[in-house]
Amino acid sequence: MSGVSEEFADPRLVALHDSWDPVRADIPFLVDLAAQLPARSIVDLGCGTGRLAVELALRGHQVTAVDPSPAMLEHARHRPGASLVRWTEGDASCLGVAEYDLAVLAGQVVEVITDDRDLLATFTALRRALRPGGTLSFDSRNPITRCWLAWTPRTTRRLLADGVEAWFQDVHAEGDRVRYQTHYRFPDGTERVSHNERRFRSYAWLVHALADVGFAVDPMDYDDPNLVFLASATPPRPAVALRFEGTPPADWRAVIRYDPNDSVTVALADLDTVEVLARLRRLRVPAEMVYREARRLGLDWDPEREVHRRSEADMSAWRQRDREHRERLKHDFLRRRSED
Ligand SMILES: C[S@@+](CC[C@H](N)C(=O)[O-])C[C@H]1O[C@@H](n2cnc3c(N)ncnc32)[C@H](O)[C@@H]1O
């Protein structure tokens, strides 16, 4: 299996893992996502040292955390709150069927699954493990930035926990596959080397792979240096019934039934009409069924008006940016003239 280099397998290097990124913006994002969906049961695949898994479990979610590295799991099990998480050694192939509302691969796990067949098998197993309409979230660095070109010993040198110095060297790229070494120098003078490999797959590759195995991908910024994917597990068949519950807009849910034993509840809180229609379309709820339910509740729905309102808002944001840009040009011009 691709993915477990020395940095994930050697207990001395695993102990340093969290100090590469002491502050992680993705963890609050994923904690928020889990609360918003809301996700009762979550699988954190490639959980590493268990930072995210424990955060989620402390907030009351049922969390299964999976990783093929025994050293990573051993470290995770010593974290305060670790007893709230179900830890499993393995990869996605050990997951069951339709058990989870949310699956996450945080901290660019897909990059370390370098073999395409392994990654496709991982996505397929995650699709099976999610309930229909369940959400998959992961991130992967965008190959358009060629970030590895900046990986020299000088630019990557860091002081990690316990005074350990670390840096990248010997970086070799072949297309989107990048091999490099991480050198560690401990205060007692000992050194360790991790031989790493990453794949930086393109947005298009990942979108197609997800579609092939039954995920619908939310629109996202494909120019971003870090691609953040949110995808829904597409139900295998169209919905047969729909009921809205709760009070719009703050506490509003759709209960969708696919057959007598299979129904899902999705949060619609704070979505506008167009977003509700898009989310339900991805869940294979026929538009006619949505309108019928909206009429039954006496909702004043006008998607066209909503689209118009949005494009007006976009235009006014554009006009504002344009005005600021011209102001800046004028200011620069006046400054230069006064300097001449
Ligand atoms: C970059 S670390 C990320 C760890 C953690 N998710 C985080 O956010 O800190 C990648 C993790 O993926 C795990 N891994 C490697 N191959 C894997 C596979 N095929 N399936 C699941 N996890 C894998 C490694 O053992 C390692 O713990």
The ligand as a MOL file (V3000), in Angstrom:
LIG
                    3D

  0  0  0     0  0            999 V3000
M  V30 BEGIN CTAB
M  V30 COUNTS 27 29 0 0 0
M  V30 BEGIN ATOM
M  V30 1 C -0.1550 13.9480 6.2850 0
M  V30 2 S -0.7210 12.7650 7.4800 0 CHG=1
M  V30 3 C -2.2320 13.5220 7.9700 0
M  V30 4 C -2.6650 13.0890 9.3430 0
M  V30 5 C -3.9130 13.7310 9.8920 0
M  V30 6 N -5.0680 13.4730 9.0630 0
M  V30 7 C -3.7430 15.2070 10.0930 0
M  V30 8 O -4.5590 15.9750 9.5840 0
M  V30 9 O -2.8150 15.6080 10.8190 0 CHG=-1
M  V30 10 C -1.2010 11.4100 6.4470 0
M  V30 11 C -1.7340 10.2220 7.2070 0
M  V30 12 O -2.3060 9.3210 6.2470 0
M  V30 13 C -2.0050 8.0020 6.6370 0
M  V30 14 N -2.1330 7.1200 5.4560 0
M  V30 15 C -1.1810 6.7210 4.5960 0
M  V30 16 N -1.6940 5.8930 3.6590 0
M  V30 17 C -3.0170 5.7960 3.9140 0
M  V30 18 C -4.0930 5.0820 3.3060 0
M  V30 19 N -3.9170 4.3510 2.2080 0
M  V30 20 N -5.3220 5.2150 3.8540 0
M  V30 21 C -5.5180 5.9770 4.9450 0
M  V30 22 N -4.5380 6.6640 5.5610 0
M  V30 23 C -3.3100 6.5830 5.0520 0
M  V30 24 C -0.6020 8.0980 7.2080 0
M  V30 25 O -0.2790 6.9910 8.0340 0
M  V30 26 C -0.6870 9.4190 7.9720 0
M  V30 27 O -1.0950 9.2430 9.2930 0
M  V30 END ATOM
M  V30 BEGIN BOND
M  V30 1 1 1 2
M  V30 2 1 2 3
M  V30 3 1 2 10
M  V30 4 1 3 4
M  V30 5 1 4 5
M  V30 6 1 5 6
M  V30 7 1 5 7
M  V30 8 2 7 8
M  V30 9 1 7 9
M  V30 10 1 10 11
M  V30 11 1 11 12
M  V30 12 1 11 26
M  V30 13 1 12 13
M  V30 14 1 13 14
M  V30 15 1 13 24
M  V30 16 1 14 15
M  V30 17 1 14 23
M  V30 18 2 15 16
M  V30 19 1 16 17
M  V30 20 1 17 18
M  V30 21 2 17 23
M  V30 22 1 18 19
M  V30 23 2 18 20
M  V30 24 1 20 21
M  V30 25 2 21 22
M  V30 26 1 22 23
M  V30 27 1 24 25
M  V30 28 1 24 26
M  V30 29 1 26 27
M  V30 END BOND
M  V30 END CTAB
M  END
